[in-house]
Amino acid sequence: MDTNTPRWRAGRRLAAGVGALALGVTGALVGAGAAQAAGTSVSGVELDWAVNAESGGGAFFGGCNFLSAGAAGNAGSSRLWTEADGFYKTQDGDVTIEKPNAAGDYAQPTWATKCQDKDGKAVTTAATSTSGNRVELKNGAGTVDTAAGTADITWDGSFTVVYYGGLTYWTVSDPELKVAADGTATLTGTASGWGADMNDTSKWTALTPTTITLANLKGVTVDADGFTVTPEYLGVSVDTGSGTAQSTSGATWGSFPQSFVDFQQLTGQSSYWYSSGGSTDARKVAAPLSVAWDVPAAPALDPKVTVSKTTLSASGETEVTVKGTGFDPSAAIASRPPLAGKPAGVYVAFGKFAEDWKPSGGAASSTRPTADVKWAVSAADIDTIGGPSKGAIELSADGSFTTTFTVSKDAADEAATAKGLTDGRYGIYTYPGGGAAQPGYETFTALTFVGDGDVPVDVTVPETGGENPGEPGDPGEFSWTVLGSGAVDLGTATAGTDVFTATGALRQVKVTDTRTDAPAWTLSGSVTDFRSSDGAASFGGKYLGWKPAVGANTVGAVAGTEVAPGVNDGLAASRTLASAAVGHPKGEVTVDAGLTLQIPLDTAAGDYAGTLTLTAVG
């Protein structure tokens, strides 16, 4: 179970004839959490693509169409390649050309086998005949965000697409894949080569390198190991300009992207990349494209925030210490300057935020009006973000930080009003800095402000004090005080057959009444709902009960009736802790109570706090 020490909070309020004590109540249940790091850097990414069946099919002249690794040299004219040219390669840096064999395995072909199908037979111009050769690009690098469903990968290297045995060819260099959050993606590359014309074999013109879209994709799912998707082709219309008109009939009509076809108008291959009504239209359809990466499992995040005081005076200022642990610096990468591409750190803020405030949930920045904010970053980046004077604090390599805030309810209200926020929750909030996306960094620790003289959280209540002399001229006095100091501990709840149970004891309250007219008095209490430290869950005060007792009783006091947890509103309704009737003797009494909390087993895990107010009337 969660071993964070839960605490009750103690304080005191007095007014003429009436006294009140506010107590914060906390408890703990089992809790844990993990989150996937966003924008993970990846390397060794592999792309496999046959482009289409036509790029391995038999040609009407020159043997076949094929793929070659690297950027081919200048043939000097539109002519057939020879093995002696040295243009044909199956390996060039991170680029490999391979094709299937009869066993279904992929292997690099040779000059002699490049125009053979998997069974070793020469490919023909039949619609189903192809070598199945494909390009494999390795060692791509970039970022993959499985949470956002986005990716950006680039490869270094080139491959060449050769048609009609070498009469026309062009090269793709340095492809880049971008995947958007909606599952669409584009594969682009720099296209270069030579312009040729089947009707004018003397034409041979160097083409200006141009960035083109090689493939448009839909339905891409960005997960931890990559994807395979068939690029858009079927049913895609294209403007062919002065080239052969596109055929839009038949089951396989379609086209590669417009910029792709536009470039092919220059190479002389244009109508081989869209349906033109020819016998090999079926081979032009884009082949499936596979991308493989390995996104390492993100470290399990279990951030915890502790605040030295969580029940505070509504007037004036209070200094609180905030400590955080478990904020793994590598789990959030900044997307904007000045830390773009580096660990983003964590914002630590005091304010009155909206109920729905989390960046990961798409909440606008206006939902997070900060009265004060610190930015915890690595020691090396403190000066980069402006230094301590700009709120920079250190986020240690172990994911911990410590800082202080001077907390003021008025300051939080003012910041919230400036943002037009009327309702909100006071607290210490954490969330990723630098535009990073990391839900695991988002935490909320509630702060409670009490007024009308309530003593704030964790104060030491003196042995004497809390006096109320009554009206001027009244002989004697009526006073009460809480004995001892520090927090009342309900501990960690334990699970039974049908409820969680936690127990503790109220600090003793000493009541002194020496008034000569001996009026009646009553000391009573009630508790608010309990809310988790992150504000996400709560349960009713009715689940807290007590068993009052009196001791050292010389004033004739009587203990209140036992209140069972969860029965008849429990302590959610005002209940008597102790009382004395009219005419009681002068003297004093110590009052205490055993506390029992019983809550349903389906209560969400977490640390909970409520406020118990004791009121003395007499």
C-alpha positions in Angstrom: 0.0 0.0 0.0 1.0 3.6 -0.4 3.2 4.4 2.6 3.0 8.2 2.5 2.1 9.3 6.0 -1.4 10.7 6.0 -2.2 13.5 8.4 -4.9 15.3 10.3 -4.5 19.0 10.5 -5.2 21.0 13.7 -6.1 24.6 14.3 -8.4 26.8 16.5 -10.9 29.6 16.3 -12.6 31.7 19.1 -15.4 34.3 19.1 -17.4 35.7 21.9 -19.3 32.8 23.4 -18.4 30.5 20.4 -15.2 28.7 19.6 -14.3 26.6 16.6 -11.4 24.3 15.6 -10.6 23.3 12.0 -8.9 20.0 11.6 -7.6 18.6 8.3 -8.1 14.9 7.9 -6.0 12.7 5.6 -5.7 9.1 4.8 -4.0 6.8 2.2 -5.0 4.0 -0.1 -3.1 2.0 -2.6 -2.0 4.0 -5.7 0.4 3.8 -8.6 0.8 5.2 -12.1 2.9 5.1 -15.2 3.1 7.1 -18.4 4.5 6.7 -21.9 7.2 9.3 -22.7 6.3 11.6 -25.5 8.4 12.3 -28.7 10.9 9.4 -28.2 14.0 9.6 -30.3 14.5 6.5 -32.4 17.3 5.3 -34.7 17.8 2.2 -36.9 14.5 2.7 -38.5 13.9 0.5 -41.6 11.7 1.2 -44.7 10.8 -1.5 -47.2 9.0 -0.7 -50.4 8.6 -2.3 -53.8 7.1 1.0 -55.1 4.8 -1.0 -57.4 4.8 -4.2 -59.5 5.6 -2.3 -62.6 9.0 -1.3 -61.2 9.9 -5.0 -61.3 7.9 -6.0 -64.4 8.9 -7.1 -67.9 9.4 -4.2 -70.3 8.3 -4.1 -74.0 11.9 -3.3 -74.8 15.1 -3.6 -72.7 14.2 -6.7 -70.7 12.7 -5.3 -67.6 12.1 -2.5 -65.2 14.2 -2.7 -61.9 15.4 -0.9 -58.9 19.1 -0.1 -58.2 20.8 1.1 -55.0 22.4 4.5 -54.9 22.3 7.4 -57.4 23.1 6.0 -60.9 25.7 7.7 -63.0 25.1 9.6 -66.3 24.6 7.1 -69.2 25.1 10.0 -71.6 22.1 9.2 -73.6 18.8 7.2 -73.5 20.3 3.8 -73.9 20.3 0.3 -72.3 22.5 -0.2 -69.3 25.3 -2.8 -69.5 26.9 -4.7 -66.6 30.1 -3.0 -67.5 28.7 0.4 -66.9 28.8 -0.3 -63.2 25.5 1.6 -62.7 23.6 -1.3 -61.3 24.1 -1.9 -57.6 22.2 -3.8 -54.9 24.0 -2.2 -52.0 25.0 1.4 -51.4 25.5 2.6 -47.8 22.2 2.0 -45.9 20.3 1.2 -49.1 19.8 -2.4 -50.3 17.9 -3.9 -53.2 16.4 -7.3 -52.7 13.8 -9.6 -54.2 12.1 -12.8 -53.1 13.1 -16.3 -54.0 11.2 -19.6 -54.2 11.5 -20.2 -50.5 9.9 -16.8 -49.8 13.0 -15.3 -48.5 14.5 -12.0 -49.7 18.0 -11.8 -51.1 20.1 -9.4 -53.1 19.8 -10.1 -56.9 22.6 -10.0 -59.4 22.9 -8.4 -62.7 21.9 -11.7 -64.2 18.9 -12.4 -62.0 17.5 -8.9 -61.6 14.9 -9.6 -64.3 13.7 -13.0 -62.9 10.7 -13.7 -60.8 10.8 -15.6 -57.5 10.9 -18.9 -59.4 13.9 -17.9 -61.5 11.9 -17.3 -64.7 12.3 -14.2 -66.8 9.6 -11.6 -66.2 7.3 -10.8 -69.0 4.8 -8.0 -69.9 1.9 -10.0 -68.4 0.0 -8.0 -65.8 0.9 -10.4 -63.0 4.6 -10.9 -63.9 7.1 -9.1 -61.7 10.4 -9.7 -60.0 9.1 -8.4 -56.7 12.3 -6.4 -56.1 12.1 -3.8 -53.4 14.2 -1.1 -51.8 15.3 -1.4 -48.1 16.5 1.7 -46.4 18.1 1.2 -43.0 19.2 3.4 -40.1 16.5 6.0 -40.4 16.3 8.4 -37.4 13.8 10.8 -35.9 11.1 10.9 -33.3 8.1 8.8 -32.6 5.3 9.8 -30.3 3.0 6.8 -29.7 0.8 8.9 -27.4 0.1 11.6 -29.9 0.2 9.2 -32.9 2.9 11.2 -34.7 6.3 10.5 -36.2 9.0 12.2 -38.2 11.7 9.9 -39.7 14.5 10.7 -42.2 16.9 8.3 -44.1 20.2 9.1 -45.7 20.7 7.4 -49.1 19.4 7.0 -52.6 17.8 4.5 -54.9 17.2 4.6 -58.6 14.1 3.5 -60.6 15.1 2.2 -64.0 12.6 1.5 -66.8 13.1 -0.1 -70.2 16.5 -1.6 -69.2 18.0 1.9 -68.7 16.4 4.0 -71.5 14.9 6.2 -68.7 15.7 6.3 -65.0 15.5 8.7 -62.1 16.7 8.7 -58.5 15.1 9.3 -55.0 17.4 10.7 -52.3 17.0 11.1 -48.5 13.4 10.2 -48.0 11.4 11.7 -45.1 8.3 10.2 -43.5 5.9 12.4 -41.5 2.9 11.0 -39.7 0.2 13.3 -38.4 -2.0 12.7 -35.4 -5.0 11.9 -37.6 -3.3 8.9 -39.1 -2.4 10.5 -42.4 1.2 10.5 -43.6 3.5 11.6 -46.4 6.7 10.1 -47.7 8.7 12.7 -49.6 12.1 12.6 -51.2 14.4 14.5 -53.5 13.9 13.4 -57.1 16.7 13.8 -59.7 17.7 12.2 -63.0 17.6 12.8 -66.7 14.8 13.8 -69.0 14.2 11.4 -71.9 11.5 11.0 -74.6 10.6 7.6 -76.2 9.7 9.6 -79.4 13.1 11.3 -79.4 15.9 9.1 -78.2 18.4 12.0 -78.7 16.8 13.8 -75.7 18.9 13.6 -72.6 18.7 16.5 -70.1 19.8 16.7 -66.5 16.9 17.5 -64.3 16.9 19.9 -61.4 16.6 18.0 -58.1 13.0 18.5 -56.8 11.2 17.5 -53.7 8.2 15.3 -54.5 5.7 13.3 -52.6 6.4 9.7 -53.1 3.4 8.4 -51.3 0.3 9.6 -49.4 -0.9 7.3 -46.6 -4.0 7.0 -44.5 -4.9 4.9 -41.5 -1.4 4.8 -40.1 -1.2 3.6 -36.5 1.9 4.8 -34.7 2.8 2.1 -32.1 6.0 0.8 -30.6 7.2 -1.2 -33.6 6.0 0.5 -36.8 3.4 -0.1 -39.5 2.6 -1.5 -42.9 0.1 0.5 -45.1 -0.7 0.6 -48.8 -0.3 4.1 -50.2 -3.2 6.0 -51.7 -3.5 5.1 -55.4 -6.8 3.5 -56.2 -9.4 6.2 -57.2 -6.9 9.0 -57.1 -7.3 11.5 -59.9 -4.4 13.4 -61.4 -3.8 16.2 -63.9 -1.7 14.8 -66.7 -1.3 18.1 -68.5 -0.2 17.5 -72.1 0.7 13.8 -71.4 -1.4 10.7 -71.9 -4.9 11.2 -70.4 -5.7 9.3 -67.3 -8.2 6.4 -67.6 -10.7 6.5 -64.7 -12.4 3.1 -65.4 -11.7 -0.4 -64.3 -10.9 -1.8 -60.9 -7.3 -0.5 -60.8 -7.6 3.1 -62.0 -5.8 5.7 -59.9 -2.5 7.5 -59.6 0.6 8.3 -57.6 0.6 11.8 -56.0 0.4 14.9 -58.3 4.0 16.1 -57.7 5.3 12.6 -58.4 3.5 12.5 -61.8 4.5 16.1 -62.6 8.2 15.0 -62.2 7.7 12.0 -64.4 6.5 14.2 -67.2 10.1 15.3 -67.4 11.7 11.8 -67.1 9.5 10.4 -69.9 7.9 7.9 -67.5 4.7 9.8 -66.7 2.0 7.4 -67.9 3.7 4.5 -66.0 2.6 6.1 -62.7 -1.1 6.4 -63.3 -3.8 4.4 -65.1 -3.7 5.1 -68.8 -5.9 2.3 -70.1 -2.9 0.0 -71.0 -2.5 -3.7 -70.5 -0.2 -3.2 -67.5 -2.4 -0.8 -65.5 -2.8 -3.3 -62.8 1.0 -3.3 -62.2 1.0 0.4 -61.6 -0.9 0.3 -58.3 1.2 1.4 -55.3 2.7 -1.5 -53.3 2.4 -1.7 -49.5 5.0 0.3 -47.6 6.5 -1.0 -44.3 8.3 1.0 -41.7 9.8 -0.7 -38.7 11.1 1.1 -35.6 11.7 0.1 -32.0 10.3 2.6 -29.4 11.8 1.6 -26.1 9.4 1.2 -23.2 9.2 4.4 -21.3 10.3 4.4 -17.7 7.4 4.0 -15.3 6.6 7.4 -13.9 5.5 7.6 -10.3 5.8 11.3 -9.5 5.0 12.4 -6.0 4.6 15.9 -4.6 4.6 16.8 -0.9 3.7 20.2 0.4 4.8 21.2 3.9 1.4 22.9 4.7 -1.9 22.3 2.9 -4.4 24.1 5.2 -3.5 27.8 5.2 -4.8 31.1 6.6 -7.0 32.9 4.1 -5.5 36.2 5.1 -1.9 37.2 4.7 0.9 35.1 3.3 2.3 31.7 4.2 5.6 30.1 3.1 5.3 26.5 2.1 8.0 24.1 0.9 7.2 21.9 -2.1 9.2 18.7 -2.8 8.8 16.5 -5.8 10.2 13.1 -6.7 9.9 10.7 -9.6 9.9 13.3 -12.4 12.3 11.4 -14.7 14.0 14.2 -16.7 14.1 12.0 -19.8 10.4 11.4 -19.9 9.5 14.8 -21.4 11.2 16.5 -24.4 10.6 20.2 -25.0 9.0 21.1 -28.3 9.7 24.8 -28.3 12.7 27.2 -27.4 14.7 27.7 -25.4 14.9 23.9 -24.6 13.5 22.5 -27.9 14.7 18.9 -28.3 16.1 18.7 -24.7 14.5 17.5 -21.5 11.7 19.9 -20.8 11.7 19.9 -17.0 8.5 20.5 -15.0 6.5 23.6 -14.1 5.7 23.8 -10.4 2.9 26.3 -9.9 0.7 27.8 -7.2 -2.7 29.0 -8.3 -6.4 28.5 -8.6 -6.9 26.4 -11.7 -10.0 25.2 -13.5 -11.4 21.7 -12.8 -10.2 20.6 -16.3 -6.7 22.1 -16.5 -4.4 19.4 -17.8 -2.4 20.1 -21.0 -2.7 16.5 -22.0 -6.5 16.8 -22.0 -6.3 19.8 -24.4 -7.1 22.4 -21.7 -6.2 26.0 -22.8 -3.5 27.9 -20.9 -6.2 30.2 -19.5 -7.4 27.3 -17.3 -4.0 27.5 -15.5 -3.8 31.0 -14.0 -0.6 31.0 -11.9 0.0 33.2 -8.9 3.5 32.0 -8.9 5.4 29.4 -11.0 8.8 27.8 -10.9 10.5 25.8 -13.8 12.5 22.8 -12.6 15.2 22.0 -15.2 18.6 20.4 -15.2 21.4 22.4 -13.6 23.0 22.9 -17.0 19.8 24.6 -18.3 19.0 26.9 -15.4 20.8 29.9 -17.0 19.3 29.0 -20.4 15.8 29.7 -19.1 16.8 32.9 -17.3 18.2 31.8 -14.0 16.7 31.8 -10.5 15.4 35.3 -10.9 13.0 34.0 -13.6 11.9 31.1 -11.5 14.4 28.5 -12.5 15.0 25.7 -10.0 17.0 22.5 -10.3 15.5 19.2 -11.4 18.0 16.7 -10.3 19.0 13.7 -12.4 17.1 11.5 -10.1 13.9 13.4 -10.9 13.6 15.4 -7.6 13.2 19.1 -6.8 12.7 21.3 -3.8 11.3 24.8 -3.8 9.4 27.3 -1.7 6.4 29.5 -2.4 5.0 32.4 -0.5 1.3 31.5 -0.8 -1.5 34.0 -0.7 -5.1 33.3 -1.4 -5.6 36.9 -2.6 -2.9 36.5 -5.2 -4.4 33.3 -6.5 -7.9 34.9 -6.7 -6.4 37.9 -8.5 -4.6 35.7 -11.1 -7.8 33.7 -11.7 -10.0 36.8 -12.1 -7.5 38.2 -14.6 -8.1 35.0 -16.7 -11.9 35.2 -16.3 -11.9 32.2 -14.1 -14.6 32.4 -11.3 -14.5 28.8 -10.1 -11.4 26.8 -9.5 -9.3 24.8 -7.1 -6.4 26.2 -5.0 -3.4 24.0 -5.1 0.2 23.2 -6.1 0.2 22.0 -9.7 2.9 20.3 -11.8 3.0 19.8 -15.5 5.7 19.5 -18.3 7.6 22.6 -19.4 8.6 23.7 -22.8 5.5 22.5 -24.6 6.3 18.9 -23.9 3.5 16.3 -23.8 3.8 14.2 -20.7 0.7 13.3 -18.8 2.8 11.6 -16.1 4.1 15.0 -15.0 0.6 16.4 -14.3 -0.2 16.4 -10.5 -2.4 18.4 -8.2 -2.0 18.9 -4.5 -5.0 20.7 -2.9 -4.6 23.7 -0.7 -7.4 24.7 1.7 -7.7 28.3 2.9 -9.5 28.8 6.2 -10.7 32.2 7.5 -12.4 33.8 10.5 -9.5 33.2 12.8 -8.9 29.5 11.9 -5.3 28.5 12.7 -3.7 27.1 9.6 -2.3 23.6 9.0 0.4 22.0 11.1 0.7 24.8 13.6 1.6 24.0 17.2 -1.4 24.6 19.4 -0.2 26.0 22.8 -1.1 24.3 26.1 -2.8 27.5 27.2 -4.8 30.1 25.2 -8.0 29.9 23.3 -9.5 32.0 26.1 -12.9 33.7 25.8 -13.5 35.9 28.8 -17.1 36.5 27.8 -18.8 39.9 28.2 -17.0 42.6 30.1 -17.8 42.4 33.8 -18.7 38.7 33.7 -17.0 36.9 36.6 -15.0 33.8 35.8 -14.1 32.6 32.3 -14.8 29.9 29.7 -11.8 28.6 27.7 -10.7 25.6 25.8 -7.6 24.5 24.0 -6.3 21.5 22.1 -3.5 19.7 24.0 -0.3 18.7 22.2 0.8 19.6 18.8 1.4 18.1 15.4 -0.9 16.1 13.2 -3.4 13.4 14.1 -2.6 10.3 12.0 -5.3 8.0 10.6 -2.6 5.9 9.0 -3.0 3.8 5.9 -6.4 2.2 5.5 -6.6 -1.6 5.5 -9.0 -3.6 3.4 -11.6 -5.8 5.0 -14.3 -7.9 3.5 -16.4 -5.0 2.5 -14.8 -1.7 3.6 -11.4 0.0 4.0 -10.9 0.9 7.7 -8.6 3.5 9.3 -8.5 4.5 12.9 -6.9 7.3 15.0 -7.5 9.5 18.0 -8.6 13.1 18.3 -6.1 15.3 20.2 -7.4 15.9 23.7 -9.3 19.1 24.2 -9.2 20.8 27.6 -12.3 22.8 28.6 -12.2 25.2 31.6 -15.3 26.9 32.9 -15.1 29.0 36.1 -18.1 31.3 35.4 -20.1 31.9 38.5 -23.5 31.7 36.7 -22.5 28.3 35.3 -24.3 28.5 31.9 -24.6 25.3 29.8 -22.0 24.7 27.1 -21.6 22.3 24.2 -18.5 21.2 22.2 -19.5 19.7 18.9 -17.9 18.8 15.6 -18.6 18.0 11.9 -16.4 17.0 9.0 -16.4 18.0 5.3 -16.2 15.6 2.4 -12.7 14.0 1.9 -10.9 14.8 -1.4 -7.9 13.1 -2.8 -4.7 15.1 -3.1 -5.0 15.4 -6.9 -8.6 16.5 -6.6 -9.8 13.6 -8.8 -11.7 11.6 -6.2 -13.7 12.1 -3.0 -15.9 10.5 -0.5 -18.4 11.8 2.1 -17.7 12.9 5.6 -20.4 10.5 6.7 -17.9 7.7 6.6 -16.0 9.1 9.7 -17.3 8.3 13.2 -16.1 8.9 16.7 -16.5 7.6 20.3 -16.2 10.6 22.7 -14.8 10.2 26.2 -14.2 12.6 29.2 -11.5 12.5 31.8 -10.2 14.6 34.8 -13.8 15.8 34.9 -14.5 18.4 37.7 -17.0 20.4 35.7 -19.7 17.9 35.4 -19.3 17.4 31.7 -20.9 14.5 29.8 -19.4 12.8 26.8 -21.4 12.9 23.5 -23.0 9.8 22.0 -20.9 7.5 19.9 -21.3 8.1 16.2 -20.9 5.1 13.9 -19.1 5.6 10.6 -21.4 5.6 7.6 -24.6 5.6 9.7 -27.1 8.5 9.7 -24.7 10.8 8.0 -21.9 10.0 10.5 -19.8 13.1 11.3 -21.0 14.9 8.1 -23.7 16.3 10.5 -22.8 18.2 13.6 -22.4 15.9 16.5 -21.8 16.6 20.2 -18.3 15.8 21.5 -19.1 16.8 25.2 -21.4 19.1 27.1 -22.3 20.4 30.5 -25.7 21.4 31.8 -26.8 24.7 33.4 -25.6 24.9 37.0 -22.6 22.7 36.5 -19.8 23.1 39.0 -16.8 25.2 38.3 -13.8 23.2 37.0 -12.3 21.6 33.9 -12.5 18.5 31.8 -10.4 16.8 29.1 -12.3 15.5 26.2 -11.1 13.1 23.5 -12.5 10.7 21.0 -11.5 7.5 19.2 -11.9 8.0 15.4 -13.0 5.4 12.9 -13.1 5.8 9.1 -14.8 3.1 7.1 -15.1 3.7 3.3 -16.3 1.5 0.4 -13.8 -0.9 -1.2 -14.3 0.7 -4.6 -12.9 4.1 -3.3 -10.2 5.2 -5.6 -6.6 4.9 -4.4 -4.9 8.1 -3.1 -4.2 10.4 -0.2 -7.4 12.1 1.1 -8.0 15.1 3.2 -11.0 16.6 4.8 -11.6 19.4 7.4 -13.2 18.6 10.8 -14.4 21.7 12.6 -15.0 21.7 16.4 -17.3 24.5 17.7 -17.8 25.4 21.4 -21.0 27.3 22.3 -21.6 28.4 25.9 
